[in-house]
Amino acid sequence: MARIQSRPTEALSYNPNEPRYWERPKLDAELDRAFDICHGCRLCFNLCPSFPALFKHIDEHGDEDVRSLTAAEKREVIDLCYECKLCEVRCPYTPRAGHEFQLDFPKLILRARAVQAREEGVRLREKMLGNPDRMGRLGSRLPALANWSCRNRFQRLMMEKLLGIHRDKRLPDFAGETFAQWLERGGLPAAPPDPAARVLLFHTCFVNYYNPAPGKALVQVYAKNNCEVATAPQNCCGMPALDGGDVEFARQEAARNVANLLPYARKGYRIAAINPTCSMTMRMEYPELLGTAEAAELARAVCDPHEVLYELFRAGKFNRDFKSTPGKIAYHVPCHLKAQNIGLRSRDLMRRIPGVEIDTVDACTAHDGTWAMKTEYFPLSMQWGEKAFRGMREAEAQVMASDCPLAAIQIEQGCGTRPLNPAEILARAYDPDGFETKIAPPGQEGDQP
């Protein structure tokens, strides 16, 4: 049998707007090419369960040929990928690295799931998890009842049986008041006459329906730094739908966001997405997903919320008038923040708080969207997240932090403490009663550590 060509062939496609993207024979050829490259490299052996499964199956066949893998074995490798993107960050063969192999394993897996969904249909569970706005709207109508249902053992058993959501997976509570409702009550401050920056907050469905605190904190922190803050109609970024292979619904979600947000970007607003998954999706997936100049234009305006503040810091405009300090912080690095290659700006800003010591925990929690919720993967998610849990526990910090709200839930499940969003820490540090330890005014004695 001829050796597999490592260089791309006409089967290569990561763009769902290209007809060959959807052709099963071409997809299978690309899976063989990618699996062969990964088998020869094995650099990513410890990043997620997908790669150990791939290498195990190849080794069991004994002929070192990925074409010997069965369809079920290939399907297992695809299903075990939870799209953390860390292999793309580490891989030397990617388009981003300019390598001739043009290998992007996570995007190839998304392609495989899209083709599977087109062939087999989108499963009920994937449709439900792929539309978090619908779930959020339903749950927020009667949040107390919804939260009781998510904690009641019998209800969780039924949820596992009917929907495939693991009975022991910690789920977020629905908020008594959504972030959008808080905004309608006058949550946004008046725009300053000469703003240091103009920011449109993409608050994300998680912050809107489950935990408005990071959104409220960001509004406070931006106001402290003389920023003009706006909001606009918005919906899910579309990544949950992409994870489930539902490309058409993901396109609909993306197109609505582009239509609603682009006018603000053209007025000079930065589109600050609170969740790193959302900012990554809008930056890195929208241009190919929609294939329009408008999507690419919006992508250039999207940022992590702390990028704006860090730019103000570098320009000497960041407000450093902190009144209290959290002391030692265990900071978890989200995978989808690393994938954007923008640095750890929230960590850098927290370091400006006097008396702060930060222990950085660079390990995946293995929540990754909806993967950890699923019955068949929850135990694996806890196993693969243990390195992160151990790092957070061993830091023995007064406060835990993570930019990712889903990683925070996973850390809470593994450690018993839910991390704060860095924006919450900054907002509290501006308040003399935000943390127990006060910061003394310049030139005065105090209880600052």
N, C-alpha and C positions, 0 to 999 in steps of 0.2 A: 504494500500500500504506500502511495506517495506521501512524502512528508507534507505536513500542513504549512502553508505559506504564512509567515508571521506578518508580512506587510499587508496592508488593506487590499481588498478586492472590491469589485463593484457591489458586493453584498453589504459593505459598511454603510450604516445610516444610524444617526441618533436623532433624526428630525422626522417627527410624525407627519409632516407635510409632504414627504417624499414617498411615492408609491412603493418603492422597494423596502421601506421600513416595515410594511405590513406583510411582506411575502414570507411565508413560513420557510421555504428552502433557504432563502437568503439569511433569515434569522438563525437557522440551525448552523449555517456555515460560519456565521460570526460568533456564535456560541462556541463552536469547536476551535476557532482561531483564538478567541480570548482565553478559553480554558487551557489551551495548549501553552500560551504565553505565561499564564499564571502558574501552571504546573512546573514550568521550567525555572520560574523565578522564586516563588514561594515567600516573597518578602512580606506578604500580608497574612501569614499563617495564623497570627494571633489577634486579628482585628475583629472578627465576627465568626459565627458558626458556619457561614457559607463556605469559606475557604477550607477549613478542616474537613468538611464533608466532601468537597471536590477532591482534595488530595487523597483522602481515605479511599474513595471509590476508584480513583485511578490506580492506586497502589494495589488494591484488591484484584483488579483485572490482570495486573502483572505484565502487560505488554507495553506500558508507558504511552498508550495511544488513547487520547480522549474520545476518539470515535467509537471506542468499545463501550462507552458508558450507555446505559439504557435510558430510555425516555424518562422513567421514574427517577433515576439517579440525577439526571439533569434537572428535573423538576424540583427535586429536593434542594439542590444548590440554589436555584432561583428563589424558592420560597423562604430559605433561611437568610437571604440577604435582607437586612432591614434598612438599607439606604442611609447609613450613617455618613457615607461619602469619604470616610477616612482612607479607604484604599486608593481613591482618586487623588487624595492629598499626598499620600506616600508614594504612589506609583511613578516610576521614571519614564513610562511609555505613553503618557497622555497627550492629547492635543494641547492642553495648557502648557505642558513642558516642551512642546514643539517637536515631539518624537515622531519618527516616521511610522511607527506602529499605530498611532492614533487610537489607543485603547482607553476607553472610559467604561469601566466595569459597571458602576451604578447606572449609567444611562442605558447600557445594554440590558441590564436587568429590568429597567422600566419598560424597555421595548418588548422584552419577552412577556412581561405581564400584560402589556397592551394587546399583543397578538393573542395570548391565551384568552383574554377577556372577549376579544372579538370572535374567537372561535367557539367559546363555551358560554358566553354571556357573563355579565357582572353578577356575582353572588349577592344575596340579600345582605349579608354582613358587610360586604365591601361597599354596597350602596349606602347603607346606614352610616358606617364610619366615614365614608367619603363625602358626606354632606353634614359637617358639624354645625352649620348654621341652622339647619332644620331641627337637629337634636336640641340645640341651644334654645331655639324659640319655644319648642314644646316644653322643655324642662323649666324654663324661666317663667312660664305662666303660673305654675304652682310649685315653686322651688322646694318648699318644705316637704311636700308629698313626693316629689322626684328624688330628693335626697334620702328620704326614708326608704324608698324603693331600692336605691342603690346600696343601702346598707343592710337591708333585711335579708336574712340568710335564705329564706324560701324564694324570695324574688330573685336573688342572685343565682340560685340553682336553676330557676326557669330561664334566666337570661343566658346562662351557660348552655343550657340544652337547646334553646330556640335560636340564639344568635351567635353562640360561640365566643362569648366574652367570659373569661375565666372568673370563677366564683371568688377567688382570693385577690384579684387585682384591685388595688386601691384606685377608686375613681374620684375625680374632682367633684366637689359640691357645687351645685348651682347657686349663684349669687342671689341674694334677696332683691337687689337692684342691679340691673345691668349697667355696664359702663356707658352705653348709649343713653340710657335713662338719666344717669348722673349728669351727662353732658347737657341734656335737655333742661335740667334744673339749673343750669348756669355754671357748669363745672369749669368752663374755659375762662381765663382772665381776659380782660380787655387788652388789645394789642398795644404794645408800647409805641410811642411816637417814632422812635428810631431803633428798630429791633436789631439786635446783634445777629440774629438768624431768623429765618422763616421756616417753620416746620409744620408739615401735615402729619398728624399721628395716625398711622395705620395700626389700630389698637388690637387687631386680630380677634378671631372668634373666641379664643380661650379667655383673654382678658375681658372681653365683652360679657360673656355668659357665666364664667366660672370665678374669675379672680380679678376684679377691677383694680385692686390695690396698685399693681405696677403702673397701670395707665394713669391713675390719679397722682402717683408719685412723680411720674415723668412730667405731667403738667406743672406740678409744683417746682420741680427742678428747672425746667425750661423757664418758668416765670422768674425764678431767682437769678437766672442768667440772661434776663432781658430779651428772651426770644418771643417771637410771635407764634402762637400755636393755633392751628386750624384743624378742622375735621371735615369729613365728607362721607357720603354714602359709600359703603364698602361691604365686601363679603369675603368668604374664605379665600385664601390665596390659591387653592386648588391642589396643593400637594397631597392631601389625603386621598383625593380622587385618583391622582396619578399613581399613588402607591397601590391602589386597587385595580389599576389597569383601565380605569374609566377616562380615557383621553378626551372624549367629546365633552363630558361634563366639566372636566378640568379646563378645557378651552372656554367654555361658557363662563366659568368663574373668573378666569383670567381676563377675558374680553370685557366683562362688566367693570372689573377693577381698573383696567386701562382707560375705559371711557370716563369713569368717575374721577380718577386721580390725575390723569395727564393734564387737564386744564390748570391744575394747581402747580404741577411741575413746570409748566410753561410760564407761570408767573414767578418762578424763582423759589418755590417751596421745595425743601427736601422731604421725601416721603420716608418717614421713620417708622419702620416696622418693628414692633416690640419683640416678637418671637424670631429668633435667628432662622428657623425653618422658613418663615414667611419671607423675610428679607432675601434669603438665599434663593427661594423659588422665584420671586419676582425679578431678581437680578439675573439668575443663571438659567432659568427654565423658560420664562416668558418669551424671550426673543425667538427661540426655535419653536416653542409650543404654538404660538400664534403666527409667527413668520411675517410680522408686519414691522414697518418702520416705527409705528407708534409704540409697539411693545418694547422695541429696543430703546426708544427715547425715554419711556418711563423707567426702564431698568437702570438707566444711567442716573436717574434722580433718586433711586431707592438707597436707603442707608440703614445701618444699625443706629438706634437712637443715641448711643454714646459716641458715635463718630462725630456728630454735630458738636457735642459738648467738648470733645477732645480737640477739635479744631479751634474752638474758642479758647481753650487752655493754651494751645500753642501760640495763639495770637495775643495772649496776655489778657483775655477778656473773661476768663472763667472765674466765677464767684467762689472764693476759698474761705468765706466767712463762716466756717463750721463752728458749732456751739457744743457738740457732744461727739463722742467717739465710741465705736463698737469694740475697739481693741483688736483682738486677733480674729481674722476672717478666713474660713476655709472656702476658697473660690473654685467652683467646678467649671471647667472649660467645655462649652457645648460643641459637639461635633460639627454642627451646621454653621457655627460661627467660624471655626477653623477652616471650613471649606471655602469661605469667602475671602480668606487671605487678607484680612484687614487689620490684624492685630487684636489684642485683648484690651480694647479701649475702656470698657467698664472697670476692669481691674486696675488699669492705669489711673483712672480718675479716683477710685476708692483709695488708692495709695496717697492721694493728696490730703486725705483727712488726717490731722495730727493724731499720733498714737496708734495708727493702724499698722498691723503686721498681717501679711497675706500669705497663706499657704496655698499654692496653686495645685489643683488636682486635675491632671490632664488624662482623663480616662472616660470611655463611653459608658453611660448608664444602661444602654441597650433598651431604652424605652422606644425611641425612634418612631414618632408618629403613633400609629395604632397597633404596631406589631406586638408590643408587650401586653396589650389587652386581650389578645387572642388565646383561646383555650390551649391550643397546641404549642404556643410559644412563650407563655408567661413564665413557666419554670426556667426555660432557657434564658429568658431576659434577666432573671434574678441571678442566674449563674454567671452570665457574661457581664453583668453590671457590678459584680462583687468587688472588682478592683477599684471602681469609683467609690463604692460605699466604704470600703476599707480606708481609702485615702481620706475621705471626709471625716470618718470616725477618728482616725489616728492623728488628725490635725489638732484635735482637742481645742477647737476654737470656740469663742463666745458666740459667733454668728456664722451661719452657712450662707453661701450665695451662689446663684446660677442665673444666667440670662435666660435659660430655657425653662418654660413652665412645666413641660412634661418631664424633663429630667428632674425637676424639683419634686414632683410627685413620686418618681421612682426612688429618689434619694430618701424621701420621707418613708417609703415602704421599707427600704433597706437599712435605714439608720434611726428612724423614729422622730426625725426633725425635718421639717420642710424648709429648704433654703429660701431666703428672700431674694427678690430681684435686686440687682445693684442699684437701680433707681430708687428703690425703697430705702436702701441704706444711705444713699446720698441725701434724700429728702429728710430722713430722720436726723442725720448729722447736722443739718442746718438748724435743727430745733434744739434748744438747750435741754429739753426734756425727752429728746428722741432716744438717747441711750443713757444708761446710769452714770457713766463717767463724763463729767463736764470738761470742756476745753477752756483753759484760763485765757482771758484777754491778754494780748501782747504786753509783756513787761510786768505781769502780775503773777503771784503765786496761785496755784490751783491744784485740783486733784487730777490733772491730766497725767496719765502714766508716762 
